[in-house]
Amino acid sequence: MATGKAEDFVTLVSSDEHEFVVSKACAHASGTIKAMLAGPGEFDESETGEIGFREIKSDILERVCIYLYYKKRFESASSEIPEFPISKDMVLELLMAANFLDA
């Protein structure tokens, strides 16, 4: 993983308090996260660089983080984009998380 400054990353915290450090460039693939980090005064998260998701469990938030990197990687792909793998037991929870996160 490339190294960077702390301000280039955001920490996403799941309901069971697992922390996921994600680059802001990838996190901005989520409209909700992008809005929360938009600027000073809007949300505390823009100051702290940490966002807590009380309704999203760690296994789901982990897949969301992987998807954010996947989406960033293929955002300007000119060839066919590979399918993003999702296990059947996570589909509903991932759909609800993606809807909330506007991802």
C-alpha positions as CSV (number, residue, x, y, z in Angstrom):
1,M,0.0,0.0,0.0
2,A,1.3,3.5,-0.8
3,T,2.2,5.6,2.1
4,G,0.7,9.0,2.6
5,K,-0.1,11.7,5.1
6,A,-2.6,11.1,7.8
7,E,-4.9,13.7,6.4
8,D,-5.1,11.6,3.2
9,F,-7.0,8.9,5.0
10,V,-10.2,8.5,7.0
11,T,-11.1,5.9,9.6
12,L,-14.4,4.1,9.3
13,V,-15.7,2.5,12.5
14,S,-18.2,-0.4,12.5
15,S,-20.9,-1.0,15.0
16,D,-18.7,-3.5,16.7
17,E,-15.9,-1.0,16.9
18,H,-13.5,-2.4,14.2
19,E,-11.6,0.4,12.5
20,F,-10.9,0.5,8.8
21,V,-8.4,3.1,7.5
22,V,-9.3,4.1,3.9
23,S,-7.8,6.6,1.6
24,K,-10.0,9.7,1.2
25,A,-9.8,9.4,-2.6
26,C,-11.5,6.0,-2.4
27,A,-13.9,7.0,0.5
28,H,-15.2,9.8,-1.7
29,A,-16.8,7.1,-4.0
30,S,-19.5,7.2,-1.3
31,G,-21.7,10.3,-1.6
32,T,-22.5,10.1,2.1
33,I,-18.9,9.9,3.3
34,K,-17.9,12.6,0.8
35,A,-20.5,14.9,2.2
36,M,-19.4,14.2,5.8
37,L,-15.8,15.1,4.9
38,A,-16.8,18.1,2.8
39,G,-15.6,20.9,4.9
40,P,-15.2,22.4,8.3
41,G,-18.2,23.1,10.3
42,E,-20.5,20.7,8.4
43,F,-19.8,17.5,10.4
44,D,-17.4,16.7,13.2
45,E,-16.1,13.9,11.0
46,S,-14.5,16.4,8.7
47,E,-12.4,17.6,11.7
48,T,-11.6,14.2,13.3
49,G,-11.2,12.1,10.2
50,E,-13.2,9.3,11.8
51,I,-16.7,8.2,10.9
52,G,-18.7,5.9,13.1
53,F,-21.4,3.7,11.5
54,R,-23.5,2.4,14.4
55,E,-25.7,0.3,12.1
56,I,-23.0,-1.4,10.0
57,K,-21.3,-4.5,11.3
58,S,-17.6,-5.0,10.6
59,D,-17.9,-7.8,8.1
60,I,-20.2,-5.6,6.0
61,L,-18.1,-2.5,6.4
62,E,-15.0,-4.4,5.4
63,R,-16.7,-5.4,2.1
64,V,-17.8,-1.8,1.6
65,C,-14.2,-0.6,2.0
66,I,-13.1,-3.2,-0.5
67,Y,-15.8,-2.1,-2.9
68,L,-14.7,1.6,-2.5
69,Y,-11.2,0.6,-3.6
70,Y,-12.7,-1.5,-6.4
71,K,-14.8,1.4,-7.6
72,K,-11.9,3.8,-7.6
73,R,-9.6,1.3,-9.4
74,F,-12.1,0.8,-12.3
75,E,-13.7,4.3,-12.5
76,S,-12.0,5.1,-15.8
77,A,-11.6,1.6,-17.1
78,S,-11.9,1.3,-20.9
79,S,-12.1,-2.5,-20.9
80,E,-14.6,-4.8,-19.3
81,I,-14.9,-4.4,-15.5
82,P,-14.7,-7.7,-13.6
83,E,-17.7,-8.6,-11.4
84,F,-17.4,-7.6,-7.8
85,P,-17.8,-10.8,-5.7
86,I,-20.6,-10.8,-3.1
87,S,-21.5,-13.8,-1.0
88,K,-25.2,-14.6,-0.9
89,D,-25.4,-14.3,2.9
90,M,-24.3,-10.7,2.7
91,V,-26.4,-9.4,-0.2
92,L,-29.2,-7.8,1.8
93,E,-27.0,-6.1,4.4
94,L,-24.6,-4.9,1.7
95,L,-27.5,-3.5,-0.3
96,M,-28.8,-1.5,2.7
97,A,-25.3,-0.2,3.5
98,A,-24.7,0.8,-0.1
99,N,-28.0,2.6,-0.2
100,F,-27.2,4.5,3.0
101,L,-23.7,5.3,1.9
102,D,-24.7,6.3,-1.6
103,A,-22.0,4.0,-3.0
